[in-house]
Amino acid sequence: MLHFAAPQWLLLLPGFALLGWLVPRLALWYPLRALCLVLLCLAMAKPLWQRNSGGMDLWVLVDRSASAVEEMEKSRAEVEGLLQDNAGTQDRLFFVDFAAAPVQRVSRAPFEPSAQETRLRLAIDFALARRDDNRPARILLLGDGQSTEDLEGLEKRLSAANVPLDLRLSGPSSATDPRVGALSGPTRVQPGQGFLLTAEVYGSGDETISYEALRNGQSVGRGEVTLKGGRGEIRLAGRLVEPGAHRYDVRIYPSEDARSGNNVASAWVEAVSEGSILVVTGYENDPLPALLQADGWKVDVITEPRLLHVGMLVGPRNVIFNNIPAHRIPADFLAGLEFFVTHQGGGFLMAGGKNSFGAGGYFESPVDPLLPVSMELREEHRKLAVAMALVLDRSGSMAAGTGSGGTKMDMANEGAARSISLLSPMDAVTVLAVDSEPHTIVPLARVGENAGKMGSQVRRIQSAGGGIFVYTGLKAAWEELKKAPVGQRHIILFADAADAEEPGDYEALLEEVVKDGATVSVIGLGKDTDTDADFLRDVAARGQGRIFFNSDAAQLPALFAQETVAIARSAFLKENVSVVNSGGWSQISASPLTWLPQVNGYNLSYLKPEASVAAISGDDYKAPLVTFWQRGAGRTAAISFPIGGEHSEDFRAWNQAADFERTLIRWLQPGAPPPGTSLRTHLVGNELVAELLYDESWNARLAAEPPRLVTTSTTTEVRETPWERMEPGRFSARIPVPAGDTIRGVIQIGKERWTFGPLAPSVDPEWQFRPEMLRNLRNLSAASGGQSLTDLRDAWTHPPATRTTPLDKTLLWLLLAFFLLEVFLSRWRGRSLERKA
């Protein structure tokens, strides 16, 4: 079929005909001249030749997001099989799985794990960009019809490419889908101030729905909300005494529900505590907080570390760990300290004791890079050998993949191999893999020069199905350790926190283990709320060891390393040792300090390059006792001896102890943001909007040094976002917040810092099934020439015009050829007439 993109130029044809009749001397009726004029008009009208092709490409977009994957899996194999069976011999079929990002499938492999985003627009752009322009194509969407991004502008792209968008939508098995809207209320309150949070609840009619309110994951109330006409409201009164930002959740429990993902709404509320000091201590009556409070500092004391969460890093300027072990501190809080110090400019101090530094399990933890001392024990300083048994869960759940490309078993194997590498040649080790029975991978033997060989054997462990028999594994490990001729014996049990079976008579077994001087620690893969978490926690408690829970398998090697160093390669020396002035105190204080004569014990560690040291031990180790350094925008320090509890008698009797602590903590304390500026943040859907307001006194400084906006979240690395200058006195920036994510950030201008967060979307857009989104998608499909398919054979219907070829260039070449021919003939005719004359 032929049609013209600019048909108005065809109106020149009757004009040229009239001109040739009125002016005969132009000889426009000569055949070649007439043909040239016709070709000129046709070329200017831009003719397009559309024709069908023998084969067609079908791009099938398969929604594998969290909200659609369950329904899609029920029919996916059948639908994909029918599409392949109905393809013609010249047709081509392409599958694109998508959620947060599109991926072209290279085989008919099962879905990968679902994601908390449905980026349909990106998936359509992906297919359009990869289609063959020389072949007709259609796009078929298999999904629930929802998208977490808008589809504006796609109609023009599909029409320009002449690619229809067809739909094959799947819905939930139940038509009833109650949901909760955004949880709204104040974002900042004064400590002790009452506030109100509200959330709309939507349903299909009049009904009563149960709900639960939670703060930081702990239930703070239950009730019922009555819906009238499909709508009701939950009101939640709150009051915060604890410092920092706290997460509130409202969750509904309908009796019948199509989708559970839209049953919860969240909000962060910050109890303002600017400039405070957060002390996390292992002492019930720690003297440090009282000293700081007497100096006028606001101090928040935490003696129960499990209550810590990343929101508590909002407000404090300093964080102090005073003889508290790493395994008692939640993983998200530990991980959050790096951004708090290096980017937000906070201060961090660790004080010594039997539960601190390497002995407390901080080796290769997120805190390790922040400290000015390294915590491994050098070989020449080892005095006692250790016999260690590693018991690894190789049950069926360990075959699951991880985000890094390996399996959970691979990560556990790497962790065990890391433990072996950290043992010394004089240590002994045995490794057992356990499912329904124990399998000895490495028999008990001294490490010697065999660490590499042992690690290679461990890395070959494969998941074998079934569950892990914990008692059987522990009993086999203990039977091996009994053979060890060394005094210190320890078992590390690695198990799935949701699949740890066969407790057996573990109480009696662990009683025997402890009675003989051995200990047991547990690394649980999963959450501390999983079904078998309490059992694993009890194993560690009865074994007088530590318990670690972590859902991220990629962190397993670090956990194994922390536990190994805490047992085998760390030291807390309990002997009195003299204190030697190393001259570094003058870097942080102009006032001289007369050091105490001795301390009653200290954590043996080593000074890192570039760190400063104020005091060292007077023994042969010459170990750092007081160290400090700059880490990014913040500062950190380490006091390697106890400042409270046992082994701190001489320090507490020191007449300059209070001045020493005040000076060091004051040096760690960052300054307050200067006047003349203000930071505002708020969430719009899945976007964080940050605004920096400033008065004219900041104009010259900002012109010379523009502000930087740096953020981090639970799923993204540290990143910088550019600002947009909206008007004099106001910068603005927008940052996408992934679904289910929590974001923290800082504004930096030179040495000045304005911190914010954590912030998170109140409701997960992945589960917000909006009728208007479905209507927009159907309209987009119809506008592109597509349809909702009942019969999958219709997916292979060729588009109305499947291949278009522009002819204007061809016509211009013909025009040029005929024009040159006409010129030649005209000159030849002219010469013939001259000869005749």
SVG drawing of the C-alpha trace seen along z (x, -y; Angstrom):
<svg xmlns="http://www.w3.org/2000/svg" viewBox="-22 -39 81 79">
<polyline fill="none" stroke="black" stroke-width="0.4" points="0.0,0.0 1.2,-3.5 0.5,-6.6 2.1,-10.1 3.5,-11.8 3.1,-15.3 0.3,-14.9 -0.2,-18.7 2.6,-18.9 0.6,-16.9 -1.5,-20.1 1.4,-21.4 0.5,-18.9 -2.6,-20.7 -0.7,-24.0 2.1,-22.8 -0.6,-21.5 -2.2,-24.9 1.2,-26.6 2.0,-24.4 -1.3,-25.2 -1.0,-29.0 2.7,-29.2 3.3,-26.8 6.8,-27.9 7.9,-26.2 7.2,-22.9 6.0,-21.3 4.1,-18.7 7.3,-17.2 7.3,-13.6 10.6,-13.9 9.8,-17.4 6.3,-16.3 7.8,-13.2 10.4,-15.3 7.7,-17.5 5.6,-14.6 8.7,-13.0 9.4,-16.3 5.9,-16.6 5.9,-12.9 9.2,-13.2 8.1,-16.3 4.9,-14.5 7.2,-11.9 5.6,-8.6 5.8,-5.6 5.4,-2.0 3.9,0.2 3.9,4.0 3.5,7.1 6.5,9.3 6.7,13.0 7.6,13.2 6.9,11.3 8.7,10.7 6.7,11.1 8.2,9.6 6.6,11.1 7.0,9.0 6.6,11.3 5.9,9.5 7.9,11.3 7.5,8.6 6.5,9.5 2.8,8.6 2.3,10.6 4.7,13.6 2.3,15.9 -0.6,15.6 1.7,15.6 3.4,18.9 0.1,20.7 -0.3,20.3 3.1,19.1 4.3,22.5 1.0,23.1 0.8,19.6 4.4,19.6 4.0,23.1 0.9,21.9 2.7,18.9 5.5,21.1 3.2,23.6 1.4,21.0 4.4,19.3 5.0,19.5 8.1,20.8 9.4,17.3 8.2,15.8 10.5,15.1 9.6,15.2 11.5,13.2 10.8,13.4 11.7,10.5 11.3,11.0 11.0,7.7 10.4,6.3 12.9,3.6 14.8,4.1 14.1,6.0 16.2,9.1 15.9,10.9 15.6,14.6 18.0,16.9 16.3,20.1 13.0,21.3 14.4,21.2 12.1,20.7 11.5,17.2 14.3,15.7 13.3,14.3 10.7,11.5 11.4,7.8 9.6,5.0 9.1,2.9 7.2,3.2 8.9,0.9 6.6,1.5 7.7,-1.6 11.3,-0.5 10.4,3.0 8.5,1.6 11.4,-0.8 13.7,2.2 11.7,4.2 11.4,1.2 15.1,0.5 16.0,4.2 13.5,4.9 14.6,5.3 13.4,2.2 13.2,4.3 10.7,6.8 7.1,6.3 6.7,6.6 4.2,6.8 4.6,6.6 2.5,8.8 2.3,8.0 1.8,10.9 1.1,9.5 -1.4,7.9 -1.5,4.5 0.1,2.5 3.3,0.4 5.3,-1.5 6.2,-4.1 3.9,-6.2 3.4,-5.3 3.1,-8.9 4.6,-9.3 4.7,-5.6 1.7,-6.0 3.8,-8.2 6.8,-5.8 4.6,-2.7 2.8,-4.5 6.0,-5.9 7.5,-2.4 4.2,-0.8 4.3,1.8 1.0,2.7 0.9,3.5 -1.4,6.5 -2.4,7.4 -3.0,10.8 -3.7,9.8 -4.1,12.0 -5.9,11.0 -6.1,12.4 -8.3,15.4 -10.3,13.4 -12.1,10.1 -11.9,8.8 -8.8,6.8 -8.9,4.5 -5.9,2.2 -4.4,-0.5 -3.5,-4.0 -0.6,-6.2 0.1,-6.5 0.4,-10.3 1.4,-12.4 4.2,-14.6 7.8,-13.7 9.4,-15.4 8.3,-15.8 9.8,-16.8 10.7,-14.0 7.6,-13.3 5.3,-15.2 2.0,-13.4 1.2,-13.0 -1.4,-11.4 -0.9,-9.1 -3.8,-8.4 -4.3,-5.9 -7.2,-5.4 -8.4,-1.8 -10.3,-0.9 -12.4,2.1 -15.4,3.2 -18.3,2.4 -19.3,2.3 -17.1,4.5 -14.9,4.7 -11.2,5.4 -8.7,6.1 -5.4,4.2 -2.2,4.0 0.1,1.0 3.9,1.6 6.8,-0.6 10.2,0.5 8.8,4.0 7.2,4.3 3.5,4.4 2.1,1.3 -1.6,1.9 -4.4,3.8 -7.9,2.9 -10.6,3.0 -11.6,0.5 -15.1,0.3 -15.5,-0.4 -18.6,-2.2 -19.1,-2.4 -15.7,-0.8 -13.8,-3.3 -12.6,-3.7 -9.9,-5.4 -7.3,-4.2 -6.1,-6.7 -3.0,-5.9 -1.8,-8.1 1.9,-8.0 4.5,-9.5 8.3,-9.1 10.7,-9.3 13.6,-7.4 15.8,-9.6 16.2,-9.2 13.7,-8.3 11.3,-5.5 9.3,-3.5 5.6,-3.0 3.6,-0.4 -0.1,0.2 -1.1,3.6 -4.6,4.8 -5.8,8.5 -8.8,8.9 -10.7,12.2 -10.6,12.5 -7.9,10.8 -6.6,11.0 -3.3,9.4 -1.5,9.2 1.2,6.8 -1.0,3.7 -2.0,4.4 0.6,2.3 1.6,-1.4 4.6,-2.9 5.9,-6.3 9.1,-7.5 8.7,-9.9 11.8,-11.5 12.1,-12.5 14.3,-15.5 17.5,-15.1 20.0,-17.3 23.6,-17.3 23.1,-14.3 25.6,-11.5 24.5,-7.9 26.2,-5.5 25.8,-1.8 27.2,-0.1 27.6,3.3 27.5,1.9 24.3,1.4 25.8,-1.6 28.2,-3.0 29.9,-6.1 30.5,-7.7 26.9,-8.9 26.7,-10.6 30.0,-12.4 28.8,-13.7 25.5,-14.8 27.2,-16.7 29.0,-18.7 25.7,-19.6 25.6,-17.1 22.4,-15.3 23.1,-11.6 21.0,-8.7 22.0,-5.4 21.3,-2.0 21.9,1.1 19.8,3.4 21.5,3.3 18.7,5.3 16.6,2.1 19.1,0.2 18.1,-0.5 19.4,-2.7 16.9,-5.4 18.7,-6.1 21.6,-7.5 19.4,-10.6 20.2,-13.3 23.3,-12.0 26.6,-13.7 28.7,-11.0 28.2,-7.2 30.1,-5.4 30.5,-1.6 31.6,-0.8 32.5,2.9 29.6,4.3 30.0,7.3 29.3,7.1 26.8,10.0 24.4,8.1 24.2,5.1 21.7,5.3 23.3,5.6 21.6,2.6 22.9,0.3 26.4,1.5 26.3,1.1 24.8,-2.4 27.8,-3.7 30.0,-3.9 27.8,-6.5 27.1,-8.2 30.8,-8.9 32.4,-9.2 29.6,-11.2 27.4,-12.7 30.4,-13.8 29.5,-11.9 32.0,-10.8 32.6,-7.2 34.4,-5.9 35.1,-2.4 36.3,-1.6 38.1,1.6 37.1,4.6 36.6,8.4 33.7,7.7 35.3,5.1 37.5,4.9 38.6,8.3 37.5,10.1 34.1,8.6 33.8,9.9 34.4,6.6 37.1,8.0 35.9,7.5 32.6,6.0 31.4,2.8 33.1,1.0 36.5,2.4 37.4,-0.2 36.4,-3.0 38.7,-2.2 42.3,-3.5 43.5,-0.1 43.6,3.3 42.3,6.2 44.0,9.4 46.5,11.0 49.9,11.4 51.4,14.9 54.3,14.0 51.9,12.9 49.8,16.1 50.3,18.1 47.4,20.6 46.4,23.0 42.7,23.5 40.8,26.5 37.7,25.5 34.9,27.5 32.8,26.0 29.4,27.6 27.8,26.5 24.2,26.9 24.1,28.4 20.3,29.0 18.1,28.3 17.5,24.6 21.3,24.0 20.9,24.6 19.1,21.3 20.8,18.6 22.1,15.3 22.3,11.9 26.1,12.4 25.6,15.3 26.5,18.2 24.4,20.2 23.9,19.9 26.1,23.0 28.9,21.3 28.8,18.4 28.9,20.7 31.8,22.7 33.7,19.5 33.0,18.5 34.4,21.8 37.4,21.5 38.0,17.9 37.9,19.3 40.6,21.8 42.8,19.2 42.6,17.1 43.8,20.0 47.5,20.4 49.6,23.4 49.4,24.6 45.6,24.6 43.5,27.6 40.3,27.7 37.6,30.1 34.7,29.4 31.5,31.3 28.7,30.9 25.3,31.9 21.9,32.8 20.1,35.8 23.6,37.1 27.1,35.7 29.7,35.9 33.3,35.3 34.9,33.0 38.1,32.2 39.0,34.6 40.4,33.0 44.0,32.0 46.5,29.3 46.3,26.6 50.1,26.5 50.7,25.7 47.5,27.3 45.2,24.3 44.9,23.9 44.2,27.6 41.6,27.6 39.9,24.6 39.7,26.2 38.0,29.3 35.5,27.1 34.6,25.0 33.5,28.2 30.6,28.9 27.3,29.2 23.7,28.9 22.2,32.4 18.5,31.8 16.5,32.4 16.9,30.5 19.8,30.1 19.8,32.4 21.4,30.0 21.8,32.4 23.5,35.0 25.9,32.4 26.8,31.0 27.3,34.5 29.7,35.5 31.6,32.2 32.0,32.7 33.2,36.3 35.9,34.9 36.9,32.0 37.3,34.5 40.4,35.8 42.1,32.4 45.1,32.2 44.8,28.3 42.9,26.5 40.6,24.0 37.9,25.8 35.1,24.1 32.2,25.1 30.7,22.8 27.3,24.1 25.9,22.7 22.2,23.4 19.1,22.1 17.1,20.1 13.9,21.3 14.9,25.0 16.9,26.3 15.5,29.7 16.0,32.5 16.9,30.7 17.4,34.1 18.7,34.0 20.8,31.0 20.5,29.6 22.4,32.5 24.9,32.4 25.7,28.7 25.9,29.1 28.7,31.7 30.4,29.5 30.5,26.5 31.5,28.6 34.5,29.7 35.5,26.1 34.3,25.8 31.9,23.3 29.4,23.2 28.4,20.2 25.7,20.1 25.5,18.3 21.9,18.4 21.0,17.6 17.8,15.7 16.0,13.4 15.8,13.5 12.1,14.0 12.3,17.1 10.6,20.3 13.8,22.0 15.5,18.8 14.6,19.3 16.0,22.8 19.3,21.6 19.4,18.8 19.0,21.3 21.9,23.4 24.2,20.4 23.1,19.5 23.6,23.0 26.9,23.3 28.0,19.9 28.8,18.6 27.5,15.9 24.5,15.9 24.5,14.1 21.4,13.7 21.8,12.4 19.5,12.7 22.2,11.7 24.2,14.8 26.9,12.6 27.8,11.5 28.5,15.1 32.3,14.9 32.6,11.8 30.5,13.4 32.7,16.5 35.8,14.3 34.5,12.2 33.7,15.3 37.1,17.0 39.1,13.9 37.0,13.5 38.0,17.0 41.4,17.7 43.1,14.5 42.2,11.8 43.4,11.0 42.3,9.1 45.3,9.0 44.3,8.8 47.7,8.0 48.6,4.5 50.6,2.6 52.3,-0.8 51.1,-3.7 53.7,-5.5 53.1,-8.9 53.6,-8.9 53.2,-12.6 50.0,-12.6 47.7,-14.1 48.7,-17.6 47.0,-17.1 43.6,-17.2 44.2,-19.3 46.3,-22.4 46.3,-21.4 48.9,-18.8 47.9,-15.6 49.6,-13.6 48.9,-10.0 47.9,-7.5 50.8,-5.2 49.1,-2.0 45.9,-0.3 44.6,3.0 44.2,4.7 43.8,3.9 42.8,5.2 45.9,6.0 45.7,4.3 48.0,2.6 48.1,-1.0 46.8,-1.5 48.9,-3.7 48.0,-7.4 46.3,-7.0 47.6,-9.1 48.5,-7.6 48.5,-9.4 49.5,-6.6 51.0,-3.1 51.6,-0.1 54.8,0.2 55.2,3.9 57.0,5.7 54.0,5.2 54.2,1.4 50.5,1.6 48.4,-1.5 46.2,-2.4 44.6,-5.7 44.3,-6.3 42.3,-8.6 42.1,-9.7 39.9,-11.4 37.5,-9.1 36.0,-11.0 33.9,-13.9 33.9,-12.4 36.3,-11.3 36.8,-8.1 38.9,-7.1 39.8,-3.9 40.5,-3.5 42.0,0.0 41.6,0.3 38.4,0.5 36.9,-2.7 34.2,-1.0 33.6,2.3 36.3,4.8 39.9,4.1 39.2,0.3 40.1,-0.3 43.2,-2.4 41.6,-4.4 38.5,-5.3 40.9,-6.4 42.9,-8.6 42.3,-12.3 42.4,-13.3 40.0,-10.6 37.1,-13.0 39.2,-15.6 40.6,-12.9 37.1,-11.6 35.7,-15.1 38.5,-16.2 38.4,-13.2 34.7,-13.2 34.7,-17.0 37.3,-16.4 35.0,-13.8 32.0,-16.1 31.1,-17.8 29.9,-21.4 26.3,-22.4 25.1,-23.7 25.6,-27.5 22.7,-29.9 21.2,-31.2 20.3,-27.8 17.4,-25.3 16.9,-21.8 13.5,-20.4 12.8,-16.9 9.6,-15.1 8.5,-12.1 6.4,-12.4 5.4,-8.8 8.7,-7.0 10.8,-10.2 12.6,-12.1 12.4,-15.8 15.2,-17.7 15.3,-21.5 18.2,-23.6 17.1,-27.1 19.6,-29.9 19.8,-33.6 21.9,-36.1 24.8,-35.7 25.5,-32.3 25.5,-33.6 29.3,-34.1 30.1,-30.8 27.7,-28.7 29.0,-30.3 32.5,-29.2 31.6,-25.8 28.2,-24.4 26.4,-22.1 26.7,-18.3 23.9,-15.9 25.0,-12.4 22.6,-9.5 22.7,-5.8 20.0,-3.2 19.5,0.4 19.8,1.5 22.0,-1.1 25.6,-2.2 26.6,-5.8 25.7,-8.1 25.7,-11.8 22.7,-13.6 23.0,-16.9 21.1,-19.9 18.9,-22.2 18.9,-25.9 15.2,-26.7 15.5,-30.4 17.7,-32.7 17.9,-31.2 16.7,-27.7 18.2,-24.5 16.2,-21.4 16.9,-17.8 14.9,-14.6 16.1,-11.2 14.3,-7.9 13.7,-5.7 13.4,-2.0 10.3,-0.2 10.7,1.2 13.9,-0.9 15.0,-3.4 17.2,-6.3 19.5,-8.5 21.5,-11.5 23.6,-14.5 24.0,-18.0 27.7,-19.0 29.1,-22.5 32.8,-22.4 33.0,-21.2 29.4,-22.0 26.8,-19.1 23.0,-18.9 21.8,-15.3 18.4,-13.8 16.6,-10.4 15.8,-7.7 12.9,-8.2 10.8,-5.6 7.6,-5.6 4.6,-5.1 3.0,-2.5 4.7,-0.2 3.6,-1.2 4.3,2.3 1.1,3.4 -1.0,0.4 -3.4,1.7 -4.8,-1.4 -7.8,-1.2 -6.6,-4.3 -3.4,-2.5 -5.3,0.3 -7.5,-2.1 -4.4,-4.0 -2.8,-0.7 -5.9,0.4 -6.1,-3.0 -2.4,-2.8 -2.9,0.6 -5.9,-0.5 -4.1,-3.6 -1.2,-1.5 -3.5,0.8 -3.3,3.6 -6.0,5.5 -6.7,7.6 -6.2,11.2 -8.4,14.1 -7.1,16.3 -3.3,16.4 -3.2,17.1 -4.2,13.4 -0.8,12.5 0.7,13.5 -1.5,11.2 0.6,9.0 0.3,5.2 -1.8,3.4 1.3,2.0 4.2,4.1 7.0,2.7 7.3,-0.9 9.8,-2.0 10.2,-5.7 10.5,-6.3 11.4,-10.0 15.1,-9.5 14.5,-6.9 12.3,-9.4 14.9,-12.1 17.5,-9.9 15.1,-9.1 14.3,-12.8 18.0,-13.6 18.5,-10.9 15.6,-12.0 16.5,-15.7 20.1,-15.0 18.6,-13.0 16.2,-15.9 19.2,-18.3 21.1,-16.1 18.2,-15.7 17.4,-19.4 21.0,-20.2 21.0,-17.5 17.7,-18.8 19.2,-22.4 22.3,-21.3 20.1,-19.4 18.1,-22.5 21.3,-24.6 22.6,-22.1 19.4,-22.2 19.4,-25.9"/>
</svg>
